[in-house]
Amino acid sequence: MTGFVLLGAAALLIGLGLLVMGIRGHQAQQPKHTAMLIGGMMLTAFGLVLAGFAIAYQTTTPLAYNAAVPTP
Protein backbone atom coordinates (compact mmCIF):
# COMPACT_ATOMS: atom_id res chain seq x y z
CA MET A 1 0.00 0.00 0.00
CA THR A 2 1.38 3.33 -0.97
CA GLY A 3 0.87 6.66 0.67
CA PHE A 4 -1.65 7.62 -1.99
CA VAL A 5 -4.00 4.81 -1.01
CA LEU A 6 -3.75 5.82 2.64
CA LEU A 7 -4.22 9.50 1.77
CA GLY A 8 -7.25 8.65 -0.37
CA ALA A 9 -8.77 6.51 2.36
CA ALA A 10 -8.23 9.26 4.94
CA ALA A 11 -9.78 11.87 2.64
CA LEU A 12 -12.71 9.54 2.03
CA LEU A 13 -13.38 9.05 5.73
CA ILE A 14 -13.00 12.75 6.56
CA GLY A 15 -15.27 13.66 3.65
CA LEU A 16 -17.92 11.21 4.83
CA GLY A 17 -17.69 12.68 8.32
CA LEU A 18 -18.20 16.20 6.96
CA LEU A 19 -21.09 14.97 4.86
CA VAL A 20 -22.84 13.37 7.82
CA MET A 21 -22.34 16.49 9.95
CA GLY A 22 -23.70 18.64 7.14
CA ILE A 23 -26.77 16.43 6.69
CA ARG A 24 -27.55 16.38 10.40
CA GLY A 25 -27.39 20.16 10.74
CA HIS A 26 -29.00 21.04 7.43
CA GLN A 27 -32.45 21.66 8.97
CA ALA A 28 -31.16 24.93 10.47
CA GLN A 29 -30.62 26.32 6.92
CA GLN A 30 -27.27 27.85 7.84
CA PRO A 31 -24.65 28.48 5.16
CA LYS A 32 -22.09 26.61 7.28
CA HIS A 33 -24.00 23.35 6.90
CA THR A 34 -24.42 23.86 3.17
CA ALA A 35 -20.66 24.39 2.88
CA MET A 36 -20.11 21.21 4.89
CA LEU A 37 -22.33 19.29 2.46
CA ILE A 38 -20.49 20.61 -0.58
CA GLY A 39 -17.03 20.16 0.94
CA GLY A 40 -17.87 16.69 2.22
CA MET A 41 -19.05 15.56 -1.20
CA MET A 42 -15.96 16.99 -2.89
CA LEU A 43 -13.55 15.47 -0.37
CA THR A 44 -15.30 12.09 -0.52
CA ALA A 45 -15.11 12.04 -4.32
CA PHE A 46 -11.46 13.12 -4.27
CA GLY A 47 -10.52 10.41 -1.79
CA LEU A 48 -12.36 7.73 -3.75
CA VAL A 49 -10.75 8.72 -7.05
CA LEU A 50 -7.29 9.07 -5.52
CA ALA A 51 -7.40 5.69 -3.81
CA GLY A 52 -8.93 4.03 -6.87
CA PHE A 53 -6.29 5.31 -9.27
CA ALA A 54 -3.51 4.44 -6.81
CA ILE A 55 -4.77 0.86 -6.56
CA ALA A 56 -5.17 0.61 -10.34
CA TYR A 57 -1.65 1.96 -10.88
CA GLN A 58 -0.19 -0.59 -8.44
CA THR A 59 -1.92 -3.62 -9.90
CA THR A 60 -1.38 -3.06 -13.63
CA THR A 61 1.74 -3.32 -15.70
CA PRO A 62 2.86 -0.45 -17.90
CA LEU A 63 2.07 -0.68 -21.58
CA ALA A 64 5.01 -1.01 -23.96
CA TYR A 65 3.81 0.84 -27.02
CA ASN A 66 7.05 0.35 -28.99
CA ALA A 67 7.36 -3.37 -28.24
CA ALA A 68 4.48 -4.46 -30.44
CA VAL A 69 5.23 -6.72 -33.35
CA PRO A 70 4.04 -5.20 -36.64
CA THR A 71 1.41 -7.18 -38.49
CA PRO A 72 2.23 -8.17 -42.09
Phi, psi and omega in degrees: 000129179268175178294332181292325177293316179295319178296318178295319179294320178294317178296323178296314181291319178294320178296319177295323177297316176298320180296316179294318178295323178291324179290318181295325182262009185287343180293336181285348179056042177263145179298333180297319181287327175294319177295325177294321177297312182294312180295322178296319178294319181293317180291324177296314179295319179298315180296319179294316180292318181297313179294320180297314179291327178294318178293318179296323180292326180287326188266351181253158176263151179292148178278137176256094185293327184270359182266003182287144178274127180293143178274139181287000000 
